[in-house]
Amino acid sequence: MNEFPENVLDLINENLGGFNNFLGLRFTSATPDEFIAELIIKDSHLQPYGLVHGGVYAGMIETICSTGSALMVWGEGKNVVGLENTTSFLRAVRSGRLRCAARPLLLGKRSHVWEAGIHDDQNRLVATGRVRMMVLEPGAEAAGAKVEMKNV
């Protein structure tokens, strides 16, 4: 694993992309061993019963795990794409802040596996997940175009 850029948190937060900006994610920590991001729950995160939508949990887990995985291969000019996201919803939440921490389980040459947990304001575990990524060589294409970070 190559070292992260010195300004890694700025780099991540400035390049989250449309969906992650819509969610309101902000990364607060990024190390090779753990990535942490948070969001403040808004009405747009709720399903009709007034509970946080499961897609918010799955989206947070996907983003934090994928970001960690991408940074692990950043220095090699490689990219990653998600292959599988399994998210379990453990406790209903209606308001407050959600904090997701993700850690690598496997950092192979061709695939990575990460696990994550989301906690609420009371530090209760509200969702868990595991994401599997495929590591792409420089210049690889997906959906007819080269896979690369925009604006970086």
Legacy VTK file of the C-alpha trace (Angstrom):
# vtk DataFile Version 3.0
C-alpha trace
ASCII
DATASET POLYDATA
POINTS 152 float
0.000 0.000 0.000
1.360 3.386 -0.937
1.113 6.296 1.460
-1.939 8.526 1.341
-1.624 12.102 0.131
-1.018 14.528 3.019
-4.375 16.235 2.413
-6.346 12.985 2.173
-9.451 14.199 4.058
-9.703 17.321 1.883
-9.191 15.192 -1.236
-11.978 12.803 -0.218
-14.491 15.443 0.913
-13.941 17.630 -2.166
-14.476 14.717 -4.588
-17.371 12.730 -3.100
-19.620 13.135 -6.128
-23.299 13.921 -6.552
-24.917 11.056 -4.645
-22.596 11.297 -1.664
-22.971 15.078 -1.533
-26.753 14.600 -1.673
-26.497 12.287 1.345
-24.481 14.941 3.177
-21.525 12.687 3.953
-18.365 14.155 5.454
-15.292 12.067 6.114
-13.734 12.741 9.517
-10.892 10.214 9.508
-8.913 8.280 6.896
-6.141 5.863 7.807
-5.082 2.576 6.195
-6.806 0.755 9.069
-10.089 2.671 9.255
-12.211 5.224 7.403
-14.941 7.178 9.195
-17.688 9.400 7.784
-20.763 11.026 9.260
-24.021 12.570 8.218
-26.745 14.547 9.952
-30.152 12.973 9.304
-32.467 15.180 7.234
-36.052 14.706 6.045
-34.656 13.575 2.678
-33.090 10.528 4.424
-36.419 9.275 5.775
-38.880 6.789 4.313
-42.672 7.341 4.680
-42.758 5.962 8.263
-40.295 8.646 9.357
-37.396 6.202 9.737
-34.007 6.435 8.056
-34.314 4.683 4.689
-32.290 1.480 4.320
-30.713 2.909 1.184
-29.041 5.580 3.318
-27.322 2.881 5.378
-26.354 0.884 2.275
-25.132 4.045 0.541
-23.013 5.090 3.514
-21.461 1.634 3.793
-20.788 1.451 0.049
-19.196 4.893 -0.007
-16.950 4.532 3.019
-15.769 1.032 2.069
-15.234 1.960 -1.591
-13.359 5.125 -0.686
-11.052 3.203 1.619
-10.464 0.550 -0.999
-9.777 3.142 -3.714
-7.208 4.896 -1.563
-5.410 1.623 -0.894
-4.588 1.366 -4.638
-4.408 5.105 -5.391
-0.614 5.204 -5.518
-0.535 2.384 -8.100
-2.809 4.260 -10.510
-5.496 1.591 -10.041
-9.212 2.014 -9.328
-11.891 -0.107 -7.694
-15.539 -0.783 -8.423
-18.109 -2.409 -6.177
-19.179 -5.984 -6.842
-21.334 -6.702 -3.800
-22.867 -4.815 -0.879
-24.599 -6.659 1.933
-26.181 -4.371 4.520
-28.122 -5.442 7.618
-30.473 -3.019 9.365
-30.358 -3.553 13.139
-32.145 -0.606 14.761
-34.561 2.070 13.548
-33.424 5.713 13.704
-35.491 8.864 13.123
-33.104 11.764 13.726
-29.647 12.812 14.818
-26.254 11.893 13.433
-25.016 8.650 11.882
-21.343 7.668 12.005
-19.970 4.886 9.808
-16.577 3.267 10.355
-15.138 0.853 7.774
-12.131 -1.463 7.967
-10.431 -3.711 5.429
-10.797 -7.472 5.864
-8.928 -8.514 2.701
-6.694 -6.434 0.454
-5.888 -8.786 -2.400
-4.341 -7.975 -5.765
-7.667 -8.351 -7.606
-10.307 -7.873 -4.945
-10.848 -6.156 -1.611
-13.370 -6.941 1.113
-14.333 -4.338 3.706
-16.717 -4.339 6.661
-18.497 -1.402 8.229
-20.691 -0.485 11.151
-23.012 2.503 11.526
-23.718 3.961 14.958
-26.269 6.541 16.070
-25.882 9.506 18.477
-26.151 7.147 21.442
-23.341 4.960 20.028
-25.795 2.131 19.328
-24.991 -0.095 16.371
-27.816 0.517 13.875
-26.504 -1.185 10.701
-23.614 -3.348 9.548
-22.342 -4.228 6.133
-19.714 -5.822 3.980
-18.602 -4.637 0.535
-16.525 -6.524 -2.036
-14.624 -4.533 -4.664
-12.806 -5.490 -7.844
-9.414 -3.825 -8.319
-9.040 -2.409 -11.834
-5.756 -1.937 -13.644
-4.951 1.553 -14.962
-6.970 2.339 -18.086
-9.721 -0.222 -17.385
-13.186 0.542 -18.743
-16.668 0.080 -17.321
-19.928 0.912 -19.129
-17.980 1.987 -22.218
-15.677 4.535 -20.597
-12.378 4.621 -18.742
-12.785 4.342 -14.969
-11.157 7.373 -13.372
-11.815 10.034 -10.772
-13.306 13.200 -12.165
-11.669 16.528 -11.260
-8.699 14.960 -9.441
LINES 1 153
152 0 1 2 3 4 5 6 7 8 9 10 11 12 13 14 15 16 17 18 19 20 21 22 23 24 25 26 27 28 29 30 31 32 33 34 35 36 37 38 39 40 41 42 43 44 45 46 47 48 49 50 51 52 53 54 55 56 57 58 59 60 61 62 63 64 65 66 67 68 69 70 71 72 73 74 75 76 77 78 79 80 81 82 83 84 85 86 87 88 89 90 91 92 93 94 95 96 97 98 99 100 101 102 103 104 105 106 107 108 109 110 111 112 113 114 115 116 117 118 119 120 121 122 123 124 125 126 127 128 129 130 131 132 133 134 135 136 137 138 139 140 141 142 143 144 145 146 147 148 149 150 151
